Amino acid sequence: MTQPVVDSGEIGRAAVELASERQGMDTVMLDIRRLASFADYFVITSAMNARHMQALLEELDKGMEQRGARLHHREGSADSGWVLLDFGDVIVHLFLPGERERYGLEQLWAGAVPVVRVQ
């Protein structure tokens, strides 16, 4: 059994680990604490296609729950190209490559501190 996560940094790292296990591409964890009051971290990752995104979603849903991180809200679908998973202090963004480039979250949050990047 996986140890439950304790703080937002551990929750974010767990999301990065789970995305990496399912071959999430260019996964980054950004510390947004100095910039926003609604969350501590963003985790951003890309999927190759809608099917891959669905596999990432299933892995994150199951894996984060096993680690004790509760999903508060979910927006989007694999077919839309962008899914947001709100784990409270950690918000996970899953993108298809075109949507990731279009929305440019990393540029919008350029003042955030990159904590982890897995390419």
mmCIF file of the C-alpha atoms, coordinates in Angstrom:
data_MODEL
# 
_entry.id   MODEL 
# 
loop_
_atom_site.group_PDB 
_atom_site.id 
_atom_site.type_symbol 
_atom_site.label_atom_id 
_atom_site.label_alt_id 
_atom_site.label_comp_id 
_atom_site.label_asym_id 
_atom_site.label_entity_id 
_atom_site.label_seq_id 
_atom_site.pdbx_PDB_ins_code 
_atom_site.Cartn_x 
_atom_site.Cartn_y 
_atom_site.Cartn_z 
_atom_site.occupancy 
_atom_site.B_iso_or_equiv 
_atom_site.pdbx_formal_charge 
_atom_site.auth_seq_id 
_atom_site.auth_comp_id 
_atom_site.auth_asym_id 
_atom_site.auth_atom_id 
_atom_site.pdbx_PDB_model_num 
ATOM 1   C CA . MET A 1 1   ? 0.000   0.000  0.000   1.00 0.00 ? 1   MET A CA 1 
ATOM 2   C CA . THR A 1 2   ? 1.231   3.478  -0.890  1.00 0.00 ? 2   THR A CA 1 
ATOM 3   C CA . GLN A 1 3   ? 1.897   5.921  1.949   1.00 0.00 ? 3   GLN A CA 1 
ATOM 4   C CA . PRO A 1 4   ? -0.645  8.770  2.115   1.00 0.00 ? 4   PRO A CA 1 
ATOM 5   C CA . VAL A 1 5   ? 0.632   12.162 0.998   1.00 0.00 ? 5   VAL A CA 1 
ATOM 6   C CA . VAL A 1 6   ? 0.877   14.794 3.683   1.00 0.00 ? 6   VAL A CA 1 
ATOM 7   C CA . ASP A 1 7   ? 1.440   18.222 2.156   1.00 0.00 ? 7   ASP A CA 1 
ATOM 8   C CA . SER A 1 8   ? 0.854   19.991 -1.134  1.00 0.00 ? 8   SER A CA 1 
ATOM 9   C CA . GLY A 1 9   ? 4.457   19.515 -2.274  1.00 0.00 ? 9   GLY A CA 1 
ATOM 10  C CA . GLU A 1 10  ? 4.121   15.769 -1.831  1.00 0.00 ? 10  GLU A CA 1 
ATOM 11  C CA . ILE A 1 11  ? 0.758   15.787 -3.613  1.00 0.00 ? 11  ILE A CA 1 
ATOM 12  C CA . GLY A 1 12  ? 2.344   17.611 -6.558  1.00 0.00 ? 12  GLY A CA 1 
ATOM 13  C CA . ARG A 1 13  ? 5.300   15.237 -6.691  1.00 0.00 ? 13  ARG A CA 1 
ATOM 14  C CA . ALA A 1 14  ? 2.915   12.261 -6.569  1.00 0.00 ? 14  ALA A CA 1 
ATOM 15  C CA . ALA A 1 15  ? 1.040   13.682 -9.581  1.00 0.00 ? 15  ALA A CA 1 
ATOM 16  C CA . VAL A 1 16  ? 4.341   14.143 -11.456 1.00 0.00 ? 16  VAL A CA 1 
ATOM 17  C CA . GLU A 1 17  ? 5.358   10.565 -10.628 1.00 0.00 ? 17  GLU A CA 1 
ATOM 18  C CA . LEU A 1 18  ? 2.017   9.133  -11.772 1.00 0.00 ? 18  LEU A CA 1 
ATOM 19  C CA . ALA A 1 19  ? 2.056   11.145 -15.016 1.00 0.00 ? 19  ALA A CA 1 
ATOM 20  C CA . SER A 1 20  ? 5.611   9.970  -15.699 1.00 0.00 ? 20  SER A CA 1 
ATOM 21  C CA . GLU A 1 21  ? 4.650   6.341  -15.112 1.00 0.00 ? 21  GLU A CA 1 
ATOM 22  C CA . ARG A 1 22  ? 2.027   6.698  -17.883 1.00 0.00 ? 22  ARG A CA 1 
ATOM 23  C CA . GLN A 1 23  ? 4.496   8.467  -20.219 1.00 0.00 ? 23  GLN A CA 1 
ATOM 24  C CA . GLY A 1 24  ? 3.118   11.969 -19.731 1.00 0.00 ? 24  GLY A CA 1 
ATOM 25  C CA . MET A 1 25  ? 5.265   14.262 -21.875 1.00 0.00 ? 25  MET A CA 1 
ATOM 26  C CA . ASP A 1 26  ? 7.172   17.330 -20.683 1.00 0.00 ? 26  ASP A CA 1 
ATOM 27  C CA . THR A 1 27  ? 5.727   17.193 -17.173 1.00 0.00 ? 27  THR A CA 1 
ATOM 28  C CA . VAL A 1 28  ? 6.423   20.223 -15.005 1.00 0.00 ? 28  VAL A CA 1 
ATOM 29  C CA . MET A 1 29  ? 5.519   21.142 -11.429 1.00 0.00 ? 29  MET A CA 1 
ATOM 30  C CA . LEU A 1 30  ? 5.331   24.901 -10.843 1.00 0.00 ? 30  LEU A CA 1 
ATOM 31  C CA . ASP A 1 31  ? 5.347   26.550 -7.423  1.00 0.00 ? 31  ASP A CA 1 
ATOM 32  C CA . ILE A 1 32  ? 2.715   29.293 -7.685  1.00 0.00 ? 32  ILE A CA 1 
ATOM 33  C CA . ARG A 1 33  ? 2.469   30.151 -3.961  1.00 0.00 ? 33  ARG A CA 1 
ATOM 34  C CA . ARG A 1 34  ? 3.930   33.649 -4.407  1.00 0.00 ? 34  ARG A CA 1 
ATOM 35  C CA . LEU A 1 35  ? 1.563   34.363 -7.306  1.00 0.00 ? 35  LEU A CA 1 
ATOM 36  C CA . ALA A 1 36  ? -1.808  32.906 -6.316  1.00 0.00 ? 36  ALA A CA 1 
ATOM 37  C CA . SER A 1 37  ? -3.904  32.266 -3.232  1.00 0.00 ? 37  SER A CA 1 
ATOM 38  C CA . PHE A 1 38  ? -6.081  29.505 -4.724  1.00 0.00 ? 38  PHE A CA 1 
ATOM 39  C CA . ALA A 1 39  ? -3.358  26.820 -5.016  1.00 0.00 ? 39  ALA A CA 1 
ATOM 40  C CA . ASP A 1 40  ? 0.259   26.077 -4.173  1.00 0.00 ? 40  ASP A CA 1 
ATOM 41  C CA . TYR A 1 41  ? 1.305   24.138 -7.280  1.00 0.00 ? 41  TYR A CA 1 
ATOM 42  C CA . PHE A 1 42  ? 0.382   23.496 -10.883 1.00 0.00 ? 42  PHE A CA 1 
ATOM 43  C CA . VAL A 1 43  ? 1.372   20.215 -12.474 1.00 0.00 ? 43  VAL A CA 1 
ATOM 44  C CA . ILE A 1 44  ? 1.250   20.411 -16.271 1.00 0.00 ? 44  ILE A CA 1 
ATOM 45  C CA . THR A 1 45  ? 1.718   17.451 -18.599 1.00 0.00 ? 45  THR A CA 1 
ATOM 46  C CA . SER A 1 46  ? 0.926   16.519 -22.180 1.00 0.00 ? 46  SER A CA 1 
ATOM 47  C CA . ALA A 1 47  ? -0.567  13.419 -23.754 1.00 0.00 ? 47  ALA A CA 1 
ATOM 48  C CA . MET A 1 48  ? 0.083   12.168 -27.288 1.00 0.00 ? 48  MET A CA 1 
ATOM 49  C CA . ASN A 1 49  ? -3.621  11.841 -28.133 1.00 0.00 ? 49  ASN A CA 1 
ATOM 50  C CA . ALA A 1 50  ? -7.071  11.560 -26.514 1.00 0.00 ? 50  ALA A CA 1 
ATOM 51  C CA . ARG A 1 51  ? -6.618  7.858  -25.771 1.00 0.00 ? 51  ARG A CA 1 
ATOM 52  C CA . HIS A 1 52  ? -3.307  8.501  -24.004 1.00 0.00 ? 52  HIS A CA 1 
ATOM 53  C CA . MET A 1 53  ? -4.926  11.371 -22.087 1.00 0.00 ? 53  MET A CA 1 
ATOM 54  C CA . GLN A 1 54  ? -7.686  9.032  -20.906 1.00 0.00 ? 54  GLN A CA 1 
ATOM 55  C CA . ALA A 1 55  ? -5.047  6.574  -19.638 1.00 0.00 ? 55  ALA A CA 1 
ATOM 56  C CA . LEU A 1 56  ? -3.298  9.435  -17.791 1.00 0.00 ? 56  LEU A CA 1 
ATOM 57  C CA . LEU A 1 57  ? -6.602  10.515 -16.243 1.00 0.00 ? 57  LEU A CA 1 
ATOM 58  C CA . GLU A 1 58  ? -7.355  7.002  -15.030 1.00 0.00 ? 58  GLU A CA 1 
ATOM 59  C CA . GLU A 1 59  ? -3.848  6.641  -13.562 1.00 0.00 ? 59  GLU A CA 1 
ATOM 60  C CA . LEU A 1 60  ? -4.083  10.002 -11.785 1.00 0.00 ? 60  LEU A CA 1 
ATOM 61  C CA . ASP A 1 61  ? -7.613  9.341  -10.470 1.00 0.00 ? 61  ASP A CA 1 
ATOM 62  C CA . LYS A 1 62  ? -6.671  5.960  -9.045  1.00 0.00 ? 62  LYS A CA 1 
ATOM 63  C CA . GLY A 1 63  ? -3.141  6.775  -7.932  1.00 0.00 ? 63  GLY A CA 1 
ATOM 64  C CA . MET A 1 64  ? -3.907  10.057 -6.221  1.00 0.00 ? 64  MET A CA 1 
ATOM 65  C CA . GLU A 1 65  ? -6.834  8.523  -4.350  1.00 0.00 ? 65  GLU A CA 1 
ATOM 66  C CA . GLN A 1 66  ? -4.582  5.683  -3.165  1.00 0.00 ? 66  GLN A CA 1 
ATOM 67  C CA . ARG A 1 67  ? -2.182  8.328  -1.856  1.00 0.00 ? 67  ARG A CA 1 
ATOM 68  C CA . GLY A 1 68  ? -4.945  10.080 0.068   1.00 0.00 ? 68  GLY A CA 1 
ATOM 69  C CA . ALA A 1 69  ? -5.303  13.106 -2.222  1.00 0.00 ? 69  ALA A CA 1 
ATOM 70  C CA . ARG A 1 70  ? -8.963  13.953 -2.726  1.00 0.00 ? 70  ARG A CA 1 
ATOM 71  C CA . LEU A 1 71  ? -10.183 15.170 -6.110  1.00 0.00 ? 71  LEU A CA 1 
ATOM 72  C CA . HIS A 1 72  ? -12.308 18.279 -5.474  1.00 0.00 ? 72  HIS A CA 1 
ATOM 73  C CA . HIS A 1 73  ? -13.246 19.111 -9.049  1.00 0.00 ? 73  HIS A CA 1 
ATOM 74  C CA . ARG A 1 74  ? -12.653 17.984 -12.611 1.00 0.00 ? 74  ARG A CA 1 
ATOM 75  C CA . GLU A 1 75  ? -13.188 19.982 -15.801 1.00 0.00 ? 75  GLU A CA 1 
ATOM 76  C CA . GLY A 1 76  ? -12.849 19.002 -19.431 1.00 0.00 ? 76  GLY A CA 1 
ATOM 77  C CA . SER A 1 77  ? -12.517 15.665 -21.165 1.00 0.00 ? 77  SER A CA 1 
ATOM 78  C CA . ALA A 1 78  ? -9.865  13.768 -23.047 1.00 0.00 ? 78  ALA A CA 1 
ATOM 79  C CA . ASP A 1 79  ? -11.622 14.632 -26.317 1.00 0.00 ? 79  ASP A CA 1 
ATOM 80  C CA . SER A 1 80  ? -11.504 18.378 -25.567 1.00 0.00 ? 80  SER A CA 1 
ATOM 81  C CA . GLY A 1 81  ? -7.704  18.409 -25.355 1.00 0.00 ? 81  GLY A CA 1 
ATOM 82  C CA . TRP A 1 82  ? -7.524  19.893 -21.840 1.00 0.00 ? 82  TRP A CA 1 
ATOM 83  C CA . VAL A 1 83  ? -8.496  18.402 -18.509 1.00 0.00 ? 83  VAL A CA 1 
ATOM 84  C CA . LEU A 1 84  ? -8.113  20.121 -15.151 1.00 0.00 ? 84  LEU A CA 1 
ATOM 85  C CA . LEU A 1 85  ? -7.953  18.052 -11.954 1.00 0.00 ? 85  LEU A CA 1 
ATOM 86  C CA . ASP A 1 86  ? -8.292  20.088 -8.759  1.00 0.00 ? 86  ASP A CA 1 
ATOM 87  C CA . PHE A 1 87  ? -6.711  18.398 -5.744  1.00 0.00 ? 87  PHE A CA 1 
ATOM 88  C CA . GLY A 1 88  ? -7.079  21.491 -3.551  1.00 0.00 ? 88  GLY A CA 1 
ATOM 89  C CA . ASP A 1 89  ? -3.629  23.022 -3.232  1.00 0.00 ? 89  ASP A CA 1 
ATOM 90  C CA . VAL A 1 90  ? -2.461  21.203 -6.381  1.00 0.00 ? 90  VAL A CA 1 
ATOM 91  C CA . ILE A 1 91  ? -4.076  21.673 -9.771  1.00 0.00 ? 91  ILE A CA 1 
ATOM 92  C CA . VAL A 1 92  ? -3.141  19.219 -12.520 1.00 0.00 ? 92  VAL A CA 1 
ATOM 93  C CA . HIS A 1 93  ? -3.509  20.289 -16.154 1.00 0.00 ? 93  HIS A CA 1 
ATOM 94  C CA . LEU A 1 94  ? -3.443  17.588 -18.846 1.00 0.00 ? 94  LEU A CA 1 
ATOM 95  C CA . PHE A 1 95  ? -3.148  18.821 -22.410 1.00 0.00 ? 95  PHE A CA 1 
ATOM 96  C CA . LEU A 1 96  ? -2.880  17.598 -25.934 1.00 0.00 ? 96  LEU A CA 1 
ATOM 97  C CA . PRO A 1 97  ? 0.192   19.310 -27.472 1.00 0.00 ? 97  PRO A CA 1 
ATOM 98  C CA . GLY A 1 98  ? -1.733  21.832 -29.586 1.00 0.00 ? 98  GLY A CA 1 
ATOM 99  C CA . GLU A 1 99  ? -3.890  22.979 -26.682 1.00 0.00 ? 99  GLU A CA 1 
ATOM 100 C CA . ARG A 1 100 ? -0.903  23.240 -24.360 1.00 0.00 ? 100 ARG A CA 1 
ATOM 101 C CA . GLU A 1 101 ? 0.801   25.535 -26.819 1.00 0.00 ? 101 GLU A CA 1 
ATOM 102 C CA . ARG A 1 102 ? -2.387  27.543 -27.446 1.00 0.00 ? 102 ARG A CA 1 
ATOM 103 C CA . TYR A 1 103 ? -3.152  28.194 -23.769 1.00 0.00 ? 103 TYR A CA 1 
ATOM 104 C CA . GLY A 1 104 ? 0.489   28.781 -22.805 1.00 0.00 ? 104 GLY A CA 1 
ATOM 105 C CA . LEU A 1 105 ? 0.052   28.309 -19.052 1.00 0.00 ? 105 LEU A CA 1 
ATOM 106 C CA . GLU A 1 106 ? 3.794   28.184 -18.495 1.00 0.00 ? 106 GLU A CA 1 
ATOM 107 C CA . GLN A 1 107 ? 4.153   31.583 -20.172 1.00 0.00 ? 107 GLN A CA 1 
ATOM 108 C CA . LEU A 1 108 ? 1.140   33.020 -18.325 1.00 0.00 ? 108 LEU A CA 1 
ATOM 109 C CA . TRP A 1 109 ? 2.652   31.851 -15.035 1.00 0.00 ? 109 TRP A CA 1 
ATOM 110 C CA . ALA A 1 110 ? 6.248   32.706 -15.983 1.00 0.00 ? 110 ALA A CA 1 
ATOM 111 C CA . GLY A 1 111 ? 6.866   34.057 -12.466 1.00 0.00 ? 111 GLY A CA 1 
ATOM 112 C CA . ALA A 1 112 ? 6.254   30.600 -10.988 1.00 0.00 ? 112 ALA A CA 1 
ATOM 113 C CA . VAL A 1 113 ? 9.221   28.590 -9.755  1.00 0.00 ? 113 VAL A CA 1 
ATOM 114 C CA . PRO A 1 114 ? 9.766   25.285 -11.603 1.00 0.00 ? 114 PRO A CA 1 
ATOM 115 C CA . VAL A 1 115 ? 10.168  22.572 -8.949  1.00 0.00 ? 115 VAL A CA 1 
ATOM 116 C CA . VAL A 1 116 ? 10.335  19.435 -11.098 1.00 0.00 ? 116 VAL A CA 1 
ATOM 117 C CA . ARG A 1 117 ? 10.525  18.902 -14.854 1.00 0.00 ? 117 ARG A CA 1 
ATOM 118 C CA . VAL A 1 118 ? 10.424  15.470 -16.492 1.00 0.00 ? 118 VAL A CA 1 
ATOM 119 C CA . GLN A 1 119 ? 10.912  15.443 -20.257 1.00 0.00 ? 119 GLN A CA 1 
# 
